[in-house]
Amino acid sequence: MSFLQKLERRLQPLALPHVLLAIVAGQTFFYIAAMLEVVNLERLVLVWGSVGQGEWWRLASFALMPPASHWAFVAFALYMVYFLGDTLEKEWGTLRLNLFLLTGWALTVGASWVAPSAVMGNGFISGSVFLAFAYLNPNFTFYVFFILPVRVKWLALITWVFYGYTLIMGGMVDRLAVLASTGNFLIFFGARIVSDLRTGKRQIDSQRRRVVERREVEAAGPRHRCFICAKNSDTHPDEDFRYTADDRCYCSEHLPRRMPAP
């Protein structure tokens, strides 16, 4: 039993169901409140320098920061987060999803501590949840613009390429944001990915050996071949081939008369 499984057994009574639903509801509330100019969303984001000055609520409120976009896109984005999270909760169980989100939160807080003046968002929620869903359901199909069918594994590949580019070309804050968004995915799936890669390599090696063996057999040719008609043991496995003193092979039809027929 792995360490994660042991931890899950001990913490099972503390599992909180529908955490992502609560987060989506909170983001919806603050988006509407900001539209009505009731709250200032800048007071929600995570800035470690502000936390150090006593604004401790930022450690939790940044998870409720809604996307900064048109309401239609926000509604779609929040629905997708809920859909992906609800699917993961059904596949994983409540506690594992809790630990997955908690790990992403902790990594984001850690990144904020490293860069105290940087503004940290809640990209770990949507980013890591999407990657986890795509890894577990690679052939699930989304319909882009409700028309174009695309398997989620290709969308995940595009996401990984973007993260990789940002990690290489971005500044320190961008790199920290990427690590916070993907760190929990790597923690939860890293061992499985390594195992899958090893299994895939073994399968490739096995297929390669079979191809080499088949080519060697084909190059060697059939074991028996009639000197007269070229009938061979591969095409006629039931034929009884015989050899003469000069080591020539004959089928039963063309066997020299001086040799007894089979």
N, C-alpha and C positions, 0 to 999 in steps of 0.2 A: 504494500500500500504506500503510495507516494505521500510526501509531506503535505501537499495540498489536500489530498483526500482525508488525511488524519485531522487537519485543521478544520475541514468542513464538518466532520463528525462532531467535533467538540463545540463548534459555533452554531450548529444547526438550530438550536432553540432561539438564537438571536436573529434569525433571518427576517428581513423586512420585505414583504411582498409589494409589488407594483411601485418600486422606487422610481423607475423611469416615468411612470404615469404621473407621479407627484412632481417630478422635475418639469415635465412638459406642461402640467397645469400651472406651476409657478412661473415658467417663462411666458406662458400665455397671459397670466395676470399682470406681470410687469410690463409686457408689451402694450397691453391696453392702457395700463396706468400711465405709461410714458406718452402714449398718444393723447391722453387727456391732460398731460402735463401735471400729473399728481406726484410723480417721483422723478428723480434724476438718475438715469441709468449709470452715470459715471460713478455713483456711490456704491454700485454693486460689484464692479470689476475688482480683480485681485491685483493689488499693488502692495508689495511687502513693506515698502516704506510707510504707507498709510496704516498698515496693520500694526507696525511698530509704534505708531503714534496713538494707538488705542482703538482703531476702527476694526475690531476683531470680527465683526459680522461679515467682512469681506471674505473670510476663509470659507464661508458657506454660501454667501449670496452670489458669488461669481458663477456658481453652477446654475443659477436661475436667470442669468443674463440672456435675453432673447436675441436671435439674429438681427442684425441691423440691415433690414431690407424691406421690400414691399410686402404688404400684409399677405398677399397671395402666396409668395414664396415662403414666408414665415410659416403660414398654415401648412403648406406642403412639407417643409422641413421638419416641423414638429410632429406631424403625422408619421413621417418616415422614421424618426427617432423612436416614437412609441411602437410602431409596427415591428421594427428590427429588435428592439429591446424585449417586447412581449414574446416574440418568437424565440429569442435566446433564453428567456426565463423558462419557457416551456421545455426547451431542449436540455438546458443545463440544470435547472432547478434554481430556486430563489436565492439560496445562499451563495452559490458560485457567482451569479450575476452581481450580488452585493459586493463580494470581494473584488470582482473585476472592476466595478465602478470605484470602489474605495481605493484600489491601487492607482487608478488613473488620477483620482483626486489628489492622493498623496504625492504623486510624481509632479503634478502641476504646482502644488504648494512648494515642493522642493525646488522646482525651476524658478519660481518667484523669489524664493530665498536667495538663490544664486544671483539673480538679477533683480535687486530690490526696487529699482526704478522702472522696471518694465511692467506693462499692462498685460496680464494673463487672462485669457478667456477660458471657455469651457469646451474647447475643441476636442478634448479627450473623450467627451461623451459621444458626440456624433461620429468622430473619426474612428475610435477604437471599436465602438459597437458595430459600425458598418464593416470593418475589417474582420471582426470575429464572425459576423453573420455570413460574409462572403466565404470565409474559410470553411465553415461548417456546411454551407449550402452553395457550393460553387456553380451549380447548374440552374439555380433559381433565375427566372427571367423577369427583368423589368422592361416596361414599355416606355422608351424615351419619347416624350411628347405624345404619349398614349398611342403611338403608332409603331415605332421602330423597336423590335424585340432585341434586347441585349442581355446576355448572361452576366450575372453579377460578378463572376470571376474576372471578366475583362474590365469592368468598372473598377474593381479592386486593384487590378494591375496598373491602371492609369493612376489611381491614388498613390500606389507605392512609388511609381516613377516620379510623381510630383513631390512626394515626401523626400525621395532620394535626391532630387535636384535641389530642393530647399536645404537639405542637410549639407550638401556640398557647397552650394553657392550663396546661401543665406548668411545673415549675421548671427551673432551669438544668441540673441533673443529668439530668432526664427528657429535655430537649431534646438534650443531648449523646448520650444513649443512643439516641434516635431517629436522629440524624444518623449515629451509628456503625453502626446497623442498616441504613440505607438508602443510605449514602454510596457504598459499592462498587457497588450496583445502578445508581445514577445515573451513576457514572463509566463503567461498562461499557455501559450502555444509553442514556445521555443523547442521544448523537448520533443513534442509531437512532430514538428517540422523536420527536426534532425532525423527522427526515426523514419519519416516518410521519404526523406532524401536517401537514406541508407537503403531502404527497401527498394526504392526506384533504381538505385545504382546496382543492387543485386539482380534485379529483373533485367536491366540492360545487359549486364555481364552474362547472365544466363542465356539471353537471346543471342548474344554475340557468339557464345560458345556453340550453341546449336547451329547457327549459320555456318561457322567454321567447320564443324563436324560434317554437316550436310555437303559442303563444298568438297571436303576431303573424300567423302564417299563417292560423289559424282566424278571427281577427278580420277579416282582409282578405277572406275568403271565396274561393270558386272563381274562377278566372280568366275563365271563360265560363259564362253561364247563359242558357238559352232564355227569351225574353220570354213565350212562350205556356205552356209546360209546366214551366218551372223546372228542366228537365234541365240538369245542369252538368258541367263538365270533371273534377270530382273523382269524381263517381259514374259518369260515362261517359267515361273517358279516351280511348276510341277514336272517339268521336263527332266529326264534322267540323262545327264551329260556323261560321256565317257572319254578317256584319254588314251591315245595310242603310245607306242614305245618312243616315238619322236616328240612326245609331249604336245601333240595337237589334240584339240578338243572337238568332239563331234556330238551332235544331237542324235536321238534314236533313229531319225529318218535317214541321216547321211552317215551312219556308222559303217566303216569298212566291213566287207563281208568276212574278213579273216578274224574279226572280233565277234564274240557272241552278242546277240541283241539283248538288251535288258529285259 
